[in-house]
Amino acid sequence: MVAQLNEKSCASLQVISYADLVSCNNEALLRLYSAAIDDGFFYLDLTGTACPTILPDVADLMTASADLFELPLSEKMKFDTNKLGLLKNYGYKPIGRNTGVTEGKKDGHELYLIPRDILFGLDPSGGTFSCPATLRKHDSLLKRFTTESHEICSMILASLSTTLGQNCLTQQHRHDQLSTSTLALLKYPSQLLSEEPTGHIAHTDVGSLTLLFCNQGGLQVLHPALDHWIDIPPMPGHAVVNIGDSLRHLSHRRLKSCLHRVMPHSSDKAEGRYSIVYFLRPELEATFVDETGREWKSVEWHTRKFDAFRHGDARQVEGILKGGF
């Protein structure tokens, strides 16, 4: 199945059934492979019985996110990501801290990051999950959704391993090994057409797979064949999945990691755009080689790229955010 995008683009994204991947349907495996090497993005159909709790859990997390972001800024800043970890994948980030869509402007989203290692007690330092009480009461929901998301991503990796003819990619993404895999809750406030866009700067993702659920449009991808931005609207019952830099390199550049951004939506709705995202990333000690022949550890690649969101020479930052150095 192919989903048509907006009328301006004539482009389309593959729709892959998760149930078909679980049953090793050969047609679904081939369409997944095609989407991964040509587009770097696809819709994942999660309706049916293969993963029956994921969609209700997404709805519950949307409600929990709304409650979280309604807290006073002073309360959220007690869990500032600058205070909770060196890897910048833990805690609250306020609006305007990172680079935005428009040159010279800052970003237009706030988020709360929950590292998988901390959530499940894998952190060797013994750190425990710290968050506002309004989020703490959803501890079981957060753990269940993270586990579900990791299993879904693992199935995608196993399916791609089959068609790539590589050693199983899941071996660099084991659930009981340390990584920077992270659950992210995001809010993009509504923005009027008359306002200068802030959104989220064009970038490729640092990790392996991104599993995205959102309640409104705004996501755009720079389609590699068309060389212009196309909208990726949400589809009920589906996640948007994209390939990240790490998987591109682990696949020896056979898979596509495409530029994407979030443009603010124009709406009179006060609630804004909410996203629930699981970022699957390789184990900390996993290694890969970039286009220049340089070998990287996963954690080194992660740290270097996230520094670029904050500061640095403009041309160097642009190269890093777009997947290179």
C-alpha positions in Angstrom: 0.0 0.0 0.0 1.2 3.5 -0.8 -0.1 6.7 1.0 -0.4 9.8 -1.2 1.1 13.0 0.2 0.0 16.6 -0.4 -1.1 17.6 -3.9 1.9 19.9 -4.3 4.3 17.0 -4.3 3.1 14.0 -6.3 5.1 11.9 -3.9 4.1 9.0 -1.8 5.2 7.0 1.2 5.0 3.3 1.7 2.5 2.0 4.3 4.0 -1.1 6.0 1.8 -3.4 8.1 3.5 -4.3 11.3 1.4 -7.5 11.4 2.8 -8.5 8.0 6.4 -7.9 9.3 5.7 -10.1 12.3 4.4 -12.9 10.0 7.4 -12.4 7.7 5.2 -11.6 4.7 7.6 -11.4 1.8 5.9 -8.6 0.0 5.9 -6.4 3.2 9.7 -7.1 3.6 10.4 -6.0 0.1 8.3 -2.8 0.5 10.0 -2.0 3.8 13.4 -2.4 2.1 12.3 -0.2 -0.8 11.1 2.5 1.6 14.3 2.3 3.6 16.7 2.7 0.7 14.6 5.1 -1.4 12.8 7.4 1.0 14.1 6.9 4.5 10.6 7.4 5.8 7.4 5.2 5.9 4.1 4.8 7.6 3.8 1.8 9.9 0.3 0.4 10.3 -0.2 -0.6 13.9 -3.9 -1.6 13.8 -4.8 -5.2 14.5 -3.7 -7.7 17.1 0.1 -7.8 16.5 0.6 -5.0 19.1 -2.8 -4.3 20.6 -1.8 -1.9 23.4 0.4 0.5 21.6 -2.3 2.8 20.2 -4.3 3.1 23.4 -1.0 3.8 25.2 -0.2 6.6 22.7 -3.6 8.2 23.5 -2.9 8.0 27.2 0.6 9.5 26.7 -0.9 12.4 24.7 -3.1 13.2 27.8 -0.1 12.8 30.2 2.0 15.1 28.0 -0.7 17.8 28.0 -0.8 17.7 31.8 3.0 17.8 32.0 3.5 20.8 29.8 0.7 22.7 31.6 2.9 22.9 34.7 4.5 26.2 35.5 7.9 26.8 33.8 9.6 27.0 37.2 8.4 23.5 38.1 9.5 22.1 34.8 12.9 23.7 35.0 13.7 21.8 38.2 14.3 18.9 35.8 16.4 20.9 33.3 18.2 18.6 30.9 21.4 20.6 31.5 21.3 19.4 35.1 20.3 15.7 34.7 22.9 14.2 32.5 25.9 14.8 30.2 24.3 13.1 27.2 21.5 15.7 27.0 18.8 12.9 26.7 17.3 13.3 30.1 14.9 15.9 31.5 13.1 19.1 30.4 14.2 21.4 27.5 12.3 24.8 27.3 11.3 26.6 24.1 14.1 28.6 22.5 17.2 26.8 23.7 18.3 25.2 20.4 18.6 26.4 16.8 15.3 27.1 15.0 14.0 26.8 11.5 14.7 30.5 10.6 18.3 31.6 10.5 19.2 33.5 13.6 16.1 32.3 15.5 15.7 29.7 18.2 13.5 26.6 18.2 9.8 26.6 19.0 9.2 23.5 21.0 9.5 22.2 24.5 10.2 18.6 25.4 10.8 16.1 28.2 13.3 13.4 27.5 13.2 10.0 29.3 16.3 7.8 28.7 15.5 4.1 28.5 18.5 3.2 30.7 17.3 5.4 33.6 13.7 4.3 33.2 14.6 0.6 33.6 17.3 1.0 36.1 20.2 0.1 33.8 22.3 3.1 34.6 25.5 1.8 36.2 25.8 4.9 38.4 22.6 3.8 40.1 20.6 6.9 39.0 16.8 6.7 39.4 14.2 8.2 37.2 13.5 11.8 38.2 10.5 13.8 36.9 7.5 15.9 38.0 4.9 14.1 40.0 2.3 14.5 37.2 4.6 12.3 35.1 5.8 10.0 37.8 2.2 8.6 38.3 2.4 7.2 34.7 5.6 5.1 35.4 4.0 1.8 34.3 2.6 3.4 31.1 6.0 4.9 30.3 7.8 1.5 30.8 5.2 -0.4 28.8 5.2 2.1 25.9 9.0 2.1 25.8 9.2 -1.7 25.8 6.5 -1.9 23.0 8.4 0.7 21.0 11.7 -1.1 21.3 10.1 -4.4 20.3 8.5 -2.7 17.2 11.8 -1.2 16.2 13.6 -4.5 16.8 11.2 -6.2 14.4 11.9 -3.5 11.8 15.6 -4.1 12.2 15.3 -7.8 11.9 13.2 -7.4 8.8 15.8 -5.1 7.2 18.6 -7.5 8.2 16.8 -10.2 6.2 16.6 -8.1 3.0 20.0 -6.5 3.4 21.7 -9.9 3.9 23.6 -8.5 6.8 24.2 -9.9 10.3 21.2 -9.1 12.4 21.1 -5.4 13.2 19.3 -6.1 16.4 22.6 -7.2 17.9 23.7 -3.6 18.2 20.4 -2.6 19.8 19.8 -5.1 22.6 17.2 -4.1 25.2 19.4 -5.0 28.2 22.5 -3.1 27.0 23.4 0.6 27.7 22.4 3.0 24.9 21.1 6.5 24.5 17.7 5.3 23.3 15.1 7.8 24.6 11.4 8.4 24.9 10.5 12.0 24.1 7.4 14.0 24.8 7.1 17.2 22.8 4.9 20.2 22.5 4.9 22.8 19.6 2.6 25.7 20.6 0.2 27.0 18.0 1.5 29.8 15.8 -0.3 32.3 13.6 0.5 32.7 9.9 1.6 36.2 10.6 4.4 35.0 12.9 7.9 34.1 11.9 8.2 30.3 11.9 10.3 28.8 14.8 9.5 25.0 14.6 12.5 22.6 14.6 15.5 23.0 12.4 16.2 20.7 9.4 18.2 17.7 10.5 18.8 14.0 10.2 18.2 11.9 13.3 21.3 10.8 15.2 20.2 7.2 16.0 18.9 4.2 14.1 15.1 4.4 14.0 12.6 7.0 15.0 9.0 6.0 15.9 6.8 9.0 15.8 3.1 9.6 16.8 1.6 13.1 16.6 -1.8 14.7 16.8 -1.3 17.4 14.0 0.7 18.1 10.9 3.9 20.0 10.7 6.5 17.3 9.9 8.2 17.8 6.5 10.8 15.8 4.7 13.2 16.8 2.0 12.4 14.1 -0.4 15.7 12.8 -2.0 14.1 12.3 -5.5 12.1 15.5 -5.7 14.6 17.8 -3.9 11.8 19.8 -2.2 10.0 19.7 1.1 6.9 17.6 1.4 4.4 17.2 4.2 4.1 14.0 6.2 0.6 14.3 7.8 -0.3 11.9 10.7 -2.5 8.9 9.8 -4.8 7.4 12.5 -3.6 4.1 13.7 -0.1 4.6 12.1 3.3 5.7 13.2 5.8 7.6 11.0 9.1 5.8 11.0 12.4 7.2 9.7 16.0 6.0 9.4 18.7 7.8 11.3 22.4 8.4 10.8 23.6 5.4 12.8 21.5 2.9 10.9 22.6 4.5 7.6 26.2 3.9 8.6 25.6 0.4 10.1 24.1 -0.6 6.8 27.1 0.7 4.9 25.1 3.7 3.6 22.6 1.5 1.8 19.7 2.9 3.9 18.6 6.5 3.6 18.7 9.0 6.4 16.7 12.0 5.1 16.6 15.6 6.2 13.4 16.6 7.9 12.0 19.5 9.9 8.9 20.6 11.8 7.2 23.7 10.6 4.6 25.4 13.0 1.1 24.7 12.1 -1.4 27.5 11.7 -4.4 26.9 14.0 -6.7 28.6 16.3 -6.5 25.7 18.6 -4.8 26.5 21.9 -3.5 23.1 22.6 -0.7 23.1 20.0 1.0 20.1 18.4 1.9 17.1 20.6 4.3 14.3 19.6 5.3 11.1 21.3 8.6 9.8 20.0 10.8 6.8 20.6 14.4 7.2 19.4 16.1 3.8 19.0 19.8 4.2 19.2 22.7 1.7 19.1 24.4 0.4 22.2 27.0 2.9 23.6 30.0 0.8 22.4 28.6 -0.1 19.0 30.9 1.2 16.2 30.5 2.2 12.6 32.5 4.0 9.9 31.4 7.2 8.3 31.8 8.3 4.7 35.3 9.5 5.3 36.5 6.2 6.8 36.5 7.4 10.4 35.3 5.0 13.0 32.9 6.2 15.6 31.4 4.8 18.8 27.7 5.4 19.0 28.0 7.5 22.1 30.6 9.8 20.4 28.3 10.3 17.4 25.4 11.2 19.7 27.4 13.7 21.7 28.9 15.4 18.7 25.6 15.9 17.0 23.7 17.2 20.0 26.4 19.8 20.7 25.6 21.1 17.2 22.0 21.9 18.2 23.4 24.4 20.8 26.3 26.2 19.3 29.2 26.1 16.9 30.4 27.5 13.5 27.3 27.8 11.3 28.7 25.8 8.4 30.0 23.1 10.7 26.7 22.9 12.5 24.8 22.6 9.3 27.0 19.7 8.2 26.6 17.9 11.5 22.8 18.3 11.7 22.5 17.0 8.1 24.4 13.8 9.0 28.0 14.5 8.3 31.0 16.2 9.9 
